[in-house]
Amino acid sequence: MTKQRTLLFIFILLILIIVGISSYLFYKKPNTTTTPSTRSLPTAPSSSKNLKSIFYTGRAQKCIAQEANGITETYYMSGNTVHGEFSSSGTQTINLLADGSLVYIWVGSQTKGSSMPESDTNTINSVMQADGISEFNSNAKRNLQCISWTANPSVLGAPYAVVFTPVNK
């Protein structure tokens, strides 16, 4: 009789475990969290934004603007650092990196670039125009579409393979 009682006890225990697991899986809420890299940021209408107004918001964000001249501008921002990539079909990407005091500009995989004070917007605009972005103006308004972005140090740092020469006025 003791052996039958033990087997009955084990059988009932197994049934309860199976029912418990089934109930847990059935009533478990699905994971509905969004990742920071895909959540849209609440921003004012983007057509009223120029680059300087969004650069140093402190938010990690990625913004893209498709300009009428066919150039796609992509900006990666975090803290006081901004990396802009400017490209159009058939040309190399022009990069601009601003760290709060200096701006670095280089083209594609070239090993030489330019650096200048961030406050010298005329020189920045001139260098960008000389590198192929003919209508670049850091004060111009852009139709920016922005999303949250997980900051990546490799995107927000100057490349080691590029030697930057200061641009004199």
SVG drawing of the C-alpha trace seen along z (x, -y; Angstrom):
<svg xmlns="http://www.w3.org/2000/svg" viewBox="-3 -84 52 86">
<polyline fill="none" stroke="black" stroke-width="0.4" points="0.0,0.0 2.9,-2.4 4.3,-1.9 1.0,-2.7 0.6,-5.8 4.1,-7.0 3.4,-6.5 0.0,-8.3 1.7,-11.2 4.4,-11.4 1.7,-11.3 -0.3,-14.1 2.9,-16.2 3.8,-15.8 0.3,-16.8 0.5,-19.9 3.9,-20.8 2.6,-20.4 -0.5,-22.5 1.6,-25.2 4.1,-25.5 1.2,-25.5 -0.6,-28.3 2.6,-30.3 3.3,-30.1 -0.3,-30.8 -0.7,-33.9 2.8,-35.3 2.7,-38.8 4.6,-39.3 7.7,-41.5 6.6,-44.8 9.6,-47.1 11.1,-49.1 14.8,-49.4 16.4,-52.8 17.8,-52.4 14.3,-52.3 12.1,-54.5 11.2,-57.9 12.1,-61.0 9.4,-63.5 10.7,-66.6 9.3,-69.8 8.6,-69.9 12.0,-69.1 11.7,-71.6 12.4,-74.4 15.7,-72.9 19.2,-73.8 22.2,-71.7 23.4,-73.8 20.0,-73.6 20.1,-69.8 23.9,-69.1 24.3,-69.5 20.9,-68.5 22.7,-65.9 20.6,-63.1 22.1,-60.2 20.3,-60.4 20.8,-59.7 19.3,-62.1 19.0,-61.8 18.2,-64.5 17.7,-63.9 18.5,-67.2 17.1,-68.4 20.5,-68.3 20.6,-64.5 23.0,-64.5 22.0,-62.3 23.2,-63.7 23.4,-61.4 24.3,-62.7 25.2,-60.6 25.1,-62.6 25.9,-61.9 26.9,-64.3 29.0,-67.0 30.1,-65.0 28.6,-64.9 29.7,-62.8 28.1,-63.8 28.3,-61.7 27.5,-63.3 27.0,-61.1 25.5,-61.1 25.4,-58.3 28.8,-57.8 30.8,-59.9 32.9,-59.2 31.4,-60.0 32.6,-63.2 32.9,-63.1 32.6,-65.9 33.3,-65.3 32.7,-68.0 33.8,-67.5 32.7,-70.7 35.9,-72.6 37.3,-71.4 35.9,-70.2 37.6,-67.4 36.7,-66.9 38.0,-64.0 36.9,-62.3 36.1,-58.6 39.2,-56.4 41.7,-59.2 44.6,-59.5 44.6,-63.3 42.0,-65.6 41.5,-69.1 40.8,-70.4 39.6,-73.8 38.0,-75.6 34.3,-74.8 33.5,-78.5 35.0,-79.2 31.8,-78.4 33.0,-80.2 36.1,-77.9 34.0,-74.8 31.5,-75.7 34.4,-76.5 36.2,-73.2 33.0,-71.2 32.3,-73.1 35.9,-72.4 35.4,-68.7 32.3,-68.4 29.4,-69.5 28.8,-72.6 25.8,-74.0 26.9,-73.1 25.8,-75.7 25.8,-74.7 23.1,-77.3 20.7,-76.2 17.5,-74.6 17.0,-70.9 14.2,-68.4 15.7,-66.0 14.2,-62.7 15.7,-61.7 15.6,-58.5 17.3,-57.4 20.6,-55.8 22.9,-53.8 26.2,-55.8 29.1,-53.9 32.6,-55.2 34.0,-54.0 31.6,-56.3 32.1,-59.3 35.9,-59.4 38.4,-60.6 39.9,-57.8 43.5,-56.9 44.5,-56.4 43.8,-60.0 46.3,-62.8 44.5,-66.1 46.1,-69.4 44.9,-72.6 43.3,-75.1 44.7,-78.6 42.5,-81.6"/>
</svg>
